[in-house]
Amino acid sequence: MFGRRKKQQLDFDREKQIPAVRKSICTGEETAGFRDRDTGKFHEVMLLKSAADLKSFMEMYNIQETPETIY
């Protein structure tokens, strides 16, 4: 009931989705996820609090290239 939430792994289709980091202009908050190539809709996966979180996201989904940044 209480405690840390388990990270939910989203299915990542490399042909239909692009890894991306959405960054807030106002607060600077960063969220990692995937952007749909067809619709442009962003699917949020995790909140990024440090560079280690981004590295963890990239390792979790085996992403080699730097994710694009969306503002």
N, CA, C and O atoms as a printed pandas DataFrame, in Angstrom:
     atom_number atom_name residue_name chain_id  residue_number  x_coord  y_coord  z_coord
0              1         N          MET        A               1    0.819   -1.181    0.000
1              2        CA          MET        A               1    0.000    0.000    0.000
2              3         C          MET        A               1    0.868    1.251    0.000
3              4         O          MET        A               1    0.715    2.115   -0.863
4              5         N          PHE        A               2    1.780    1.350    0.964
5              6        CA          PHE        A               2    2.654    2.500    1.022
6              7         C          PHE        A               2    4.050    2.075    0.587
7              8         O          PHE        A               2    4.396    0.895    0.650
8              9         N          GLY        A               3    4.834    3.025    0.155
9             10        CA          GLY        A               3    6.203    2.708   -0.247
10            11         C          GLY        A               3    6.481    3.232   -1.638
11            12         O          GLY        A               3    5.713    4.019   -2.192
12            13         N          ARG        A               4    7.570    2.791   -2.178
13            14        CA          ARG        A               4    7.974    3.255   -3.503
14            15         C          ARG        A               4    7.133    2.605   -4.582
15            16         O          ARG        A               4    6.782    1.428   -4.499
16            17         N          ARG        A               5    6.823    3.385   -5.581
17            18        CA          ARG        A               5    6.083    2.849   -6.717
18            19         C          ARG        A               5    7.040    2.112   -7.631
19            20         O          ARG        A               5    8.171    2.551   -7.836
20            21         N          LYS        A               6    6.602    1.016   -8.170
21            22        CA          LYS        A               6    7.413    0.283   -9.127
22            23         C          LYS        A               6    7.366    1.021  -10.455
23            24         O          LYS        A               6    6.326    1.556  -10.838
24            25         N          LYS        A               7    8.493    1.050  -11.155
25            26        CA          LYS        A               7    8.527    1.699  -12.455
26            27         C          LYS        A               7    7.775    0.828  -13.449
27            28         O          LYS        A               7    8.077   -0.352  -13.624
28            29         N          GLN        A               8    6.795    1.434  -14.089
29            30        CA          GLN        A               8    6.009    0.713  -15.073
30            31         C          GLN        A               8    6.697    0.847  -16.422
31            32         O          GLN        A               8    6.935    1.957  -16.896
32            33         N          GLN        A               9    7.010   -0.267  -17.029
33            34        CA          GLN        A               9    7.705   -0.220  -18.304
34            35         C          GLN        A               9    6.689   -0.195  -19.433
35            36         O          GLN        A               9    5.866   -1.101  -19.561
36            37         N          LEU        A              10    6.753    0.832  -20.236
37            38        CA          LEU        A              10    5.873    1.035  -21.362
38            39         C          LEU        A              10    6.443    0.304  -22.559
39            40         O          LEU        A              10    7.662    0.244  -22.723
40            41         N          ASP        A              11    5.585   -0.250  -23.395
41            42        CA          ASP        A              11    6.073   -0.872  -24.621
42            43         C          ASP        A              11    6.614    0.213  -25.540
43            44         O          ASP        A              11    5.950    1.221  -25.780
44            45         N          PHE        A              12    7.808    0.003  -26.046
45            46        CA          PHE        A              12    8.491    0.995  -26.867
46            47         C          PHE        A              12    8.667    0.427  -28.266
47            48         O          PHE        A              12    9.456   -0.496  -28.467
48            49         N          ASP        A              13    7.940    0.971  -29.236
49            50        CA          ASP        A              13    8.034    0.550  -30.625
50            51         C          ASP        A              13    8.931    1.549  -31.355
51            52         O          ASP        A              13    8.532    2.690  -31.590
52            53         N          ARG        A              14   10.125    1.126  -31.708
53            54        CA          ARG        A              14   11.103    2.023  -32.333
54            55         C          ARG        A              14   10.658    2.572  -33.678
55            56         O          ARG        A              14   11.142    3.625  -34.096
56            57         N          GLU        A              15    9.758    1.896  -34.362
57            58        CA          GLU        A              15    9.282    2.377  -35.657
58            59         C          GLU        A              15    8.206    3.457  -35.505
59            60         O          GLU        A              15    8.061    4.317  -36.375
60            61         N          LYS        A              16    7.452    3.413  -34.402
61            62        CA          LYS        A              16    6.338    4.337  -34.229
62            63         C          LYS        A              16    6.579    5.423  -33.187
63            64         O          LYS        A              16    5.857    6.419  -33.154
64            65         N          GLN        A              17    7.596    5.237  -32.329
65            66        CA          GLN        A              17    7.822    6.191  -31.251
66            67         C          GLN        A              17    9.269    6.673  -31.221
67            68         O          GLN        A              17   10.192    5.954  -31.604
68            69         N          ILE        A              18    9.440    7.906  -30.756
69            70        CA          ILE        A              18   10.756    8.525  -30.643
70            71         C          ILE        A              18   11.000    8.839  -29.165
71            72         O          ILE        A              18   10.139    9.448  -28.530
72            73         N          PRO        A              19   12.143    8.444  -28.598
73            74        CA          PRO        A              19   12.434    8.818  -27.215
74            75         C          PRO        A              19   12.597   10.336  -27.109
75            76         O          PRO        A              19   13.238   10.962  -27.953
76            77         N          ALA        A              20   12.008   10.915  -26.062
77            78        CA          ALA        A              20   12.039   12.374  -25.928
78            79         C          ALA        A              20   12.037   12.772  -24.458
79            80         O          ALA        A              20   11.637   12.004  -23.584
80            81         N          VAL        A              21   12.498   13.998  -24.215
81            82        CA          VAL        A              21   12.455   14.607  -22.887
82            83         C          VAL        A              21   11.626   15.875  -23.018
83            84         O          VAL        A              21   11.967   16.770  -23.790
84            85         N          ARG        A              22   10.532   15.948  -22.258
85            86        CA          ARG        A              22    9.683   17.138  -22.269
86            87         C          ARG        A              22   10.137   18.028  -21.123
87            88         O          ARG        A              22   10.198   17.594  -19.973
88            89         N          LYS        A              23   10.455   19.283  -21.447
89            90        CA          LYS        A              23   10.983   20.224  -20.462
90            91         C          LYS        A              23   10.037   21.410  -20.352
91            92         O          LYS        A              23    9.634   21.992  -21.359
92            93         N          SER        A              24    9.683   21.767  -19.105
93            94        CA          SER        A              24    8.813   22.903  -18.853
94            95         C          SER        A              24    9.623   24.190  -18.950
95            96         O          SER        A              24   10.705   24.290  -18.372
96            97         N          ILE        A              25    9.107   25.165  -19.673
97            98        CA          ILE        A              25    9.781   26.446  -19.801
98            99         C          ILE        A              25    9.713   27.217  -18.480
99           100         O          ILE        A              25   10.668   27.896  -18.103
100          101         N          CYS        A              26    8.590   27.109  -17.786
101          102        CA          CYS        A              26    8.388   27.873  -16.552
102          103         C          CYS        A              26    9.175   27.324  -15.368
103          104         O          CYS        A              26    9.884   28.068  -14.690
104          105         N          THR        A              27    9.050   26.027  -15.121
105          106        CA          THR        A              27    9.628   25.449  -13.907
106          107         C          THR        A              27   10.936   24.707  -14.145
107          108         O          THR        A              27   11.692   24.477  -13.201
108          109         N          GLY        A              28   11.216   24.330  -15.388
109          110        CA          GLY        A              28   12.419   23.574  -15.685
110          111         C          GLY        A              28   12.264   22.083  -15.425
111          112         O          GLY        A              28   13.229   21.331  -15.557
112          113         N          GLU        A              29   11.059   21.645  -15.055
113          114        CA          GLU        A              29   10.809   20.232  -14.789
114          115         C          GLU        A              29   10.985   19.420  -16.069
115          116         O          GLU        A              29   10.534   19.823  -17.140
116          117         N          GLU        A              30   11.645   18.274  -15.943
117          118        CA          GLU        A              30   11.897   17.412  -17.089
118          119         C          GLU        A              30   11.207   16.069  -16.902
119          120         O          GLU        A              30   11.234   15.487  -15.818
120          121         N          THR        A              31   10.584   15.584  -17.979
121          122        CA          THR        A              31    9.900   14.305  -17.972
122          123         C          THR        A              31   10.371   13.504  -19.172
123          124         O          THR        A              31   10.386   14.012  -20.293
124          125         N          ALA        A              32   10.759   12.242  -18.943
125          126        CA          ALA        A              32   11.203   11.368  -20.020
126          127         C          ALA        A              32   10.028   10.530  -20.505
127          128         O          ALA        A              32    9.152   10.152  -19.727
128          129         N          GLY        A              33   10.027   10.250  -21.793
129          130        CA          GLY        A              33    8.960    9.437  -22.356
130          131         C          GLY        A              33    9.170    9.238  -23.839
131          132         O          GLY        A              33   10.294    9.300  -24.337
132          133         N          PHE        A              34    8.066    8.996  -24.545
133          134        CA          PHE        A              34    8.133    8.734  -25.972
134          135         C          PHE        A              34    7.099    9.572  -26.709
135          136         O          PHE        A              34    5.972    9.748  -26.246
136          137         N          ARG        A              35    7.507   10.088  -27.874
137          138        CA          ARG        A              35    6.607   10.878  -28.720
138          139         C          ARG        A              35    6.202   10.020  -29.902
139          140         O          ARG        A              35    7.051    9.427  -30.569
140          141         N          ASP        A              36    4.897    9.955  -30.164
141          142        CA          ASP        A              36    4.367    9.195  -31.283
142          143         C          ASP        A              36    4.712    9.921  -32.584
143          144         O          ASP        A              36    4.471   11.121  -32.707
144          145         N          ARG        A              37    5.268    9.202  -33.544
145          146        CA          ARG        A              37    5.670    9.819  -34.821
146          147         C          ARG        A              37    4.473   10.339  -35.607
147          148         O          ARG        A              37    4.572   11.381  -36.256
148          149         N          ASP        A              38    3.346    9.637  -35.563
149          150        CA          ASP        A              38    2.185   10.010  -36.364
150          151         C          ASP        A              38    1.376   11.144  -35.748
151          152         O          ASP        A              38    1.055   12.120  -36.426
152          153         N          THR        A              39    1.047   11.019  -34.468
153          154        CA          THR        A              39    0.167   11.998  -33.833
154          155         C          THR        A              39    0.916   13.089  -33.085
155          156         O          THR        A              39    0.365   14.166  -32.859
156          157         N          GLY        A              40    2.171   12.831  -32.691
157          158        CA          GLY        A              40    2.933   13.799  -31.922
158          159         C          GLY        A              40    2.612   13.761  -30.436
159          160         O          GLY        A              40    3.155   14.551  -29.663
160          161         N          LYS        A              41    1.730   12.845  -30.028
161          162        CA          LYS        A              41    1.339   12.731  -28.618
162          163         C          LYS        A              41    2.503   12.201  -27.789
163          164         O          LYS        A              41    3.202   11.274  -28.198
164          165         N          PHE        A              42    2.700   12.806  -26.613
165          166        CA          PHE        A              42    3.793   12.429  -25.723
166          167         C          PHE        A              42    3.282   11.467  -24.664
167          168         O          PHE        A              42    2.286   11.755  -24.000
168          169         N          HIS        A              43    3.947   10.326  -24.495
169          170        CA          HIS        A              43    3.611    9.329  -23.484
170          171         C          HIS        A              43    4.658    9.419  -22.373
171          172         O          HIS        A              43    5.812    9.038  -22.570
172          173         N          GLU        A              44    4.259    9.915  -21.229
173          174        CA          GLU        A              44    5.166   10.132  -20.099
174          175         C          GLU        A              44    5.538    8.808  -19.444
175          176         O          GLU        A              44    4.677    7.956  -19.228
176          177         N          VAL        A              45    6.830    8.631  -19.124
177          178        CA          VAL        A              45    7.304    7.419  -18.465
178          179         C          VAL        A              45    7.804    7.723  -17.063
179          180         O          VAL        A              45    7.408    7.060  -16.104
180          181         N          MET        A              46    8.679    8.729  -16.935
181          182        CA          MET        A              46    9.237    9.023  -15.613
182          183         C          MET        A              46    9.685   10.471  -15.496
183          184         O          MET        A              46   10.022   11.114  -16.490
184          185         N          LEU        A              47    9.683   10.975  -14.263
185          186        CA          LEU        A              47   10.152   12.314  -13.957
186          187         C          LEU        A              47   11.668   12.270  -13.808
187          188         O          LEU        A              47   12.204   11.363  -13.173
188          189         N          LEU        A              48   12.351   13.233  -14.383
189          190        CA          LEU        A              48   13.808   13.297  -14.297
190          191         C          LEU        A              48   14.201   14.347  -13.266
191          192         O          LEU        A              48   13.871   15.525  -13.405
192          193         N          LYS        A              49   14.910   13.905  -12.233
193          194        CA          LYS        A              49   15.365   14.821  -11.199
194          195         C          LYS        A              49   16.857   15.094  -11.310
195          196         O          LYS        A              49   17.355   16.074  -10.756
196          197         N          SER        A              50   17.577   14.222  -12.032
197          198        CA          SER        A              50   19.020   14.391  -12.180
198          199         C          SER        A              50   19.473   13.701  -13.460
199          200         O          SER        A              50   18.688   13.035  -14.136
200          201         N          ALA        A              51   20.742   13.870  -13.778
201          202        CA          ALA        A              51   21.315   13.219  -14.960
202          203         C          ALA        A              51   21.311   11.701  -14.802
203          204         O          ALA        A              51   21.245   10.970  -15.790
204          205         N          ALA        A              52   21.382   11.235  -13.564
205          206        CA          ALA        A              52   21.349    9.790  -13.309
206          207         C          ALA        A              52   19.993    9.192  -13.700
207          208         O          ALA        A              52   19.928    8.051  -14.158
208          209         N          ASP        A              53   18.916    9.955  -13.521
209          210        CA          ASP        A              53   17.589    9.485  -13.915
210          211         C          ASP        A              53   17.501    9.330  -15.431
211          212         O          ASP        A              53   16.922    8.362  -15.922
212          213         N          LEU        A              54   18.074   10.278  -16.174
213          214        CA          LEU        A              54   18.084   10.176  -17.635
214          215         C          LEU        A              54   18.892    8.962  -18.075
215          216         O          LEU        A              54   18.490    8.244  -18.991
216          217         N          LYS        A              55   20.011    8.736  -17.434
217          218        CA          LYS        A              55   20.846    7.576  -17.759
218          219         C          LYS        A              55   20.079    6.280  -17.473
219          220         O          LYS        A              55   20.146    5.332  -18.255
220          221         N          SER        A              56   19.361    6.242  -16.364
221          222        CA          SER        A              56   18.559    5.078  -16.008
222          223         C          SER        A              56   17.465    4.828  -17.039
223          224         O          SER        A              56   17.224    3.682  -17.418
224          225         N          PHE        A              57   16.795    5.894  -17.501
225          226        CA          PHE        A              57   15.758    5.792  -18.531
226          227         C          PHE        A              57   16.339    5.220  -19.819
227          228         O          PHE        A              57   15.743    4.341  -20.442
228          229         N          MET        A              58   17.501    5.724  -20.212
229          230        CA          MET        A              58   18.126    5.258  -21.448
230          231         C          MET        A              58   18.566    3.800  -21.349
231          232         O          MET        A              58   18.476    3.060  -22.329
232          233         N          GLU        A              59   19.038    3.385  -20.186
233          234        CA          GLU        A              59   19.442    1.995  -19.996
234          235         C          GLU        A              59   18.224    1.067  -19.944
235          236         O          GLU        A              59   18.269   -0.049  -20.462
236          237         N          MET        A              60   17.136    1.531  -19.318
237          238        CA          MET        A              60   15.931    0.722  -19.175
238          239         C          MET        A              60   15.340    0.342  -20.537
239          240         O          MET        A              60   14.842   -0.769  -20.718
240          241         N          TYR        A              61   15.401    1.275  -21.489
241          242        CA          TYR        A              61   14.830    1.049  -22.813
242          243         C          TYR        A              61   15.885    0.824  -23.886
243          244         O          TYR        A              61   15.555    0.798  -25.072
244          245         N          ASN        A              62   17.146    0.661  -23.498
245          246        CA          ASN        A              62   18.249    0.401  -24.426
246          247         C          ASN        A              62   18.306    1.463  -25.533
247          248         O          ASN        A              62   18.309    1.138  -26.720
248          249         N          ILE        A              63   18.351    2.727  -25.124
249          250        CA          ILE        A              63   18.414    3.861  -26.050
250          251         C          ILE        A              63   19.869    4.306  -26.135
251          252         O          ILE        A              63   20.496    4.596  -25.117
252          253         N          GLN        A              64   20.402    4.358  -27.351
253          254        CA          GLN        A              64   21.802    4.722  -27.562
254          255         C          GLN        A              64   21.982    6.223  -27.827
255          256         O          GLN        A              64   22.938    6.830  -27.345
256          257         N          GLU        A              65   21.057    6.818  -28.595
257          258        CA          GLU        A              65   21.186    8.224  -28.960
258          259         C          GLU        A              65   20.533    9.111  -27.910
259          260         O          GLU        A              65   19.676    8.652  -27.155
260          261         N          THR        A              66   20.931   10.376  -27.859
261          262        CA          THR        A              66   20.346   11.334  -26.926
262          263         C          THR        A              66   18.904   11.624  -27.316
263          264         O          THR        A              66   18.642   11.943  -28.476
264          265         N          PRO        A              67   17.952   11.522  -26.375
265          266        CA          PRO        A              67   16.543   11.801  -26.701
266          267         C          PRO        A              67   16.341   13.262  -27.092
267          268         O          PRO        A              67   17.033   14.149  -26.590
268          269         N          GLU        A              68   15.392   13.503  -27.989
269          270        CA          GLU        A              68   15.079   14.874  -28.392
270          271         C          GLU        A              68   14.427   15.617  -27.236
271          272         O          GLU        A              68   13.825   14.996  -26.360
272          273         N          THR        A              69   14.542   16.945  -27.225
273          274        CA          THR        A              69   13.957   17.770  -26.178
274          275         C          THR        A              69   12.735   18.500  -26.736
275          276         O          THR        A              69   12.800   19.129  -27.792
276          277         N          ILE        A              70   11.637   18.406  -26.020
277          278        CA          ILE        A              70   10.384   19.066  -26.403
278          279         C          ILE        A              70   10.092   20.133  -25.350
279          280         O          ILE        A              70   10.145   19.854  -24.152
280          281         N          TYR        A              71    9.787   21.344  -25.788
281          282        CA          TYR        A              71    9.438   22.425  -24.863
282          283         C          TYR        A              71    7.957   22.700  -24.889
283          284         O          TYR        A              71    7.480   23.579  -24.172
